Amino acid sequence: MESKKTIIQEFANYTVKNIFASLGLSLYVIVDTLFIAIAAGAIGLASLNIVLPIFNLFNSVGLMLGIGGATIYSMNKGSAGNNTHSLYGQLLVLGISVGIFFIIIANTFTNQLLYLMGANSQTITTAAPYLRIISLSAPLFIINYVSVNFIRNDGNPKLTMLATLSETGVVVLIDYLFVFVLKLGMNGAAFATLFAPLTSLIILTNHRFFPDRKLKLKLKLPNLTLIKSVVRLGFPSLLTELSTGVSIFFFNIVLLRLGGNYEVAAYGVIANIAIIALAFFNGISFGMQPLVAREYGKSH
């Protein structure tokens, strides 16, 4: 009975903190959309919505590596002869490498990617620099997703909540400064996005002071067999996250054919508001994941 009560308390602890963290991040998305609407108008919003599926792609990869890796970590954390002690470092190396690959592709084939996403002569001039700038955040977002999931699964959901809420507050302020004070417009919003994972990662370094910490940082080249297991476990998370980007992409294409850039801009506002509802359910699922993985590891 006591054990069941403890599990319920742990579940509540993890879930509440992850819901707040997810809602905080969705709040930044709404504010960023509002700032771009004011600074760049309907064309700016349409350009944002055209770039979003690409941005969603490297976020999905980060979530896949983070959820898959953290699940393996939780399953093996307490077992003797654990051979996954360097998995966190391996995924950081892999995440940085994949992120750099995204940067190269986004800056080499900028126009081709955007036309594929539905850009036209009106939106390409604003979407192209926005994509080039925001692609620079790919390695940071990927390793932030990895770090957040590992640290949460290492028993420190309070720190991951603090990191997520802090990045929201800091980036909203920087966003306002770049867009309105420095008059950088939509490009300012893109530059501000770089500070989101940076802020989170800086705060997450405080996990080294966590008294119950078992997670160690040991950078190592990725082990292919271990990475395959990570991808297998994290792939459902990638598909779930990627479904948002895929939906936005197809809605963009349909709306461009039926109406034009203004219809895409209007849909962009609706799609970003819907993120708030999704954030609630994501918070619950992220809160369950460490406990499910740990209990599975105990019984196998």
ABEGO torsion letter per residue (X at the ends): XAAAAAAAAAAAAAAAAAAAAAAAAAAAAAAAAAAAAAAAEAAAAAAAAAAAAAAAAAAAAAAAAAAAAAAAAAAAAABBGBAAAAAAAAAAAAAAAAAAAAAAAAAAAAAAAAAAAGBBAAAAAAAAAAAAAAAAAAAAAAAAAAAAAAAAAAGBAAAAAAAAAAAAAAAAAAAAAAAAAAGAEAAAAAAAAAAAAAAAAAAAAAAAABAABABBBBBBBBBAAAAAAAAAAAAAAAAAAAAAAAAAAAAAAAAAAABEAAAAAAAAAAAAAAAAAAAAAAAAAAAAAAAAAAAAAAAX
